[in-house]
Every structure is written in C-alpha cells, then in structure tokens.
Amino acid sequence: MNKRKLLKKLLSGSKNIRFSETAACAEAFGFRLARINGSHHIYIHPGVAELLNLQNVRGMAKD
C-alpha cells in the first residue's frame, strides 16, 4: 500500500490495521526501532521525547 493510502487508513480510525503497516508508517515518519520486548515494539525519534509503543497481536496492531 502506498504511503498516502496508509496514512489515510490510519487517520480514519480503522480497526483493521496490520502491524506491518503501522510499523512502516512509523518508520516513514522517522521513528526507528529501539527494542522489542515480547509483542511490544518500542520506537524512538530524535525530535520526540515520548516513546512509541506498538504491539503485534496475531499480525494486527493493537489499539
């Protein structure tokens, strides 16, 4: 899926978002994977103080 469609899908509030799509979007905005702890994938960004915690639950992003 191209980046524009993916962003539109994420912003629409859809519950059917694959984890791989969510991770790709985070990386497109400059986040990088810092560590993985179980299903928790922790992303960091040099310009953002907060961590981004994405969870992979059977291939889907947890809301």
KEROTOR-718905 format. One record per residue (C-alpha): y, z, x; residue in three letters. Coordinates in pm, 1 decimal, decimal comma, padded with zeros to 6 digits. Example, Ala and Ser with C-alpha at 12.3 -4.5 7.8 and 13.67 -1.06 7.14 Angstrom:
! residues 2
{py:-00450,0	pz:00780,0	px:01230,0	residu:ALA} .
{py:-00106,0	pz:00714,0	px:01367,0	residu:SER} .
***
This chain:
! residues 63
{py:00000,0	pz:00000,0	px:00000,0	residu:MET} .
{py:00343,3	pz:-00083,5	px:00137,5	residu:ASN} .
{py:00589,9	pz:00195,6	px:00218,0	residu:LYS} .
{py:00825,3	pz:00129,1	px:-00074,4	residu:ARG} .
{py:00545,4	pz:00137,1	px:-00332,9	residu:LYS} .
{py:00400,0	pz:00450,1	px:-00174,5	residu:LEU} .
{py:00733,5	pz:00632,7	px:-00179,4	residu:LEU} .
{py:00793,0	pz:00528,3	px:-00540,7	residu:LYS} .
{py:00446,7	pz:00658,4	px:-00635,0	residu:LYS} .
{py:00511,6	pz:00991,7	px:-00460,0	residu:LEU} .
{py:00852,8	pz:01036,3	px:-00619,8	residu:LEU} .
{py:00722,1	pz:00954,6	px:-00968,0	residu:SER} .
{py:00520,1	pz:01276,5	px:-00972,2	residu:GLY} .
{py:00183,3	pz:01104,0	px:-00995,3	residu:SER} .
{py:-00115,1	pz:01338,7	px:-00963,8	residu:LYS} .
{py:-00338,6	pz:01062,5	px:-00822,3	residu:ASN} .
{py:-00217,5	pz:01057,1	px:-00461,6	residu:ILE} .
{py:-00471,7	pz:01009,5	px:-00187,1	residu:ARG} .
{py:-00439,7	pz:01240,6	px:00110,6	residu:PHE} .
{py:-00426,5	pz:00943,8	px:00348,3	residu:SER} .
{py:-00128,1	pz:00801,1	px:00156,4	residu:GLU} .
{py:00056,7	pz:01132,8	px:00170,4	residu:THR} .
{py:-00009,4	pz:01172,8	px:00542,8	residu:ALA} .
{py:00104,9	pz:00813,7	px:00608,4	residu:ALA} .
{py:00429,3	pz:00879,9	px:00420,5	residu:CYS} .
{py:00496,1	pz:01198,3	px:00619,4	residu:ALA} .
{py:00440,3	pz:01010,3	px:00944,3	residu:GLU} .
{py:00666,7	pz:00725,7	px:00826,7	residu:ALA} .
{py:00946,9	pz:00981,8	px:00790,0	residu:PHE} .
{py:00896,2	pz:01108,0	px:01146,0	residu:GLY} .
{py:00664,3	pz:01403,6	px:01093,6	residu:PHE} .
{py:00378,7	pz:01444,6	px:01338,8	residu:ARG} .
{py:00050,7	pz:01627,9	px:01300,1	residu:LEU} .
{py:00071,5	pz:01956,1	px:01492,1	residu:ALA} .
{py:-00260,7	pz:02115,9	px:01398,5	residu:ARG} .
{py:-00542,3	pz:02126,7	px:01145,5	residu:ILE} .
{py:-00689,9	pz:02447,4	px:01007,0	residu:ASN} .
{py:-00967,8	pz:02371,4	px:00759,7	residu:GLY} .
{py:-00821,8	pz:02149,1	px:00488,1	residu:SER} .
{py:-00463,8	pz:02237,5	px:00589,7	residu:HIS} .
{py:-00288,5	pz:01972,6	px:00797,2	residu:HIS} .
{py:00034,9	pz:02110,9	px:00943,7	residu:ILE} .
{py:00307,2	pz:01857,6	px:01023,8	residu:TYR} .
{py:00628,0	pz:01921,5	px:01218,2	residu:ILE} .
{py:00953,2	pz:01730,5	px:01255,3	residu:HIS} .
{py:01214,1	pz:01791,7	px:01526,3	residu:PRO} .
{py:01500,7	pz:01782,6	px:01272,5	residu:GLY} .
{py:01337,7	pz:02002,9	px:01005,6	residu:VAL} .
{py:01291,9	pz:02377,4	px:01051,1	residu:ALA} .
{py:01014,1	pz:02414,5	px:00790,6	residu:GLU} .
{py:00653,2	pz:02311,9	px:00840,6	residu:LEU} .
{py:00493,1	pz:02055,1	px:00610,8	residu:LEU} .
{py:00152,3	pz:02175,3	px:00491,2	residu:ASN} .
{py:-00064,9	pz:01903,2	px:00336,3	residu:LEU} .
{py:-00409,8	pz:01983,6	px:00201,4	residu:GLN} .
{py:-00700,5	pz:01741,5	px:00179,0	residu:ASN} .
{py:-00922,4	pz:01822,8	px:-00119,7	residu:VAL} .
{py:-01203,1	pz:01568,4	px:-00152,9	residu:ARG} .
{py:-00976,2	pz:01287,4	px:-00031,6	residu:GLY} .
{py:-00686,8	pz:01371,2	px:-00260,9	residu:MET} .
{py:-00364,7	pz:01553,8	px:-00173,2	residu:ALA} .
{py:-00347,7	pz:01897,2	px:-00329,9	residu:LYS} .
{py:-00039,6	pz:01958,0	px:-00542,9	residu:ASP} .
***
